[in-house]
Amino acid sequence: MPARRPNGPTTLGANGTDSIVQIRYGTELFHLRQPVDLEIRSERGHSLAAYPALDIVGYGDDELTALESFADQFGSTWHSIALAADAELTRDARQIKKRMLNLVDRVE
């Protein structure tokens, strides 16, 4: 039987947005080397999902849309920074690339 693929933007740990181990971006599934905890905030009818170590933030009208936005930002950052040649990146972007490459175990 094939492995069950998660339906949502992230595979949540027991504490909701703590201990994220997978992130879905379109048809890609990012498997993380270690779980990460997302910062979640809601204010005035809007929500934010962030992982400050990578400067990635997603916004939405509720927590689910903020998580979906976060997953989109994560995947976009992977393709535009983590897979880019170092010569094409700023010093700050190279730091983000290094952190992403250390965080992501594999992409399916």
Secondary structure, DSSP 8 states (H G I E B T S, - for coil): ------SSSEE-BTTBSSSEEEEEETTEEEEEEEEE--EEEEETTEEEEEEGGGTEEEEESSHHHHHHHHHHHHHHHIIIIITS-GGGS-HHHHHHHHHHHHHEEEE-
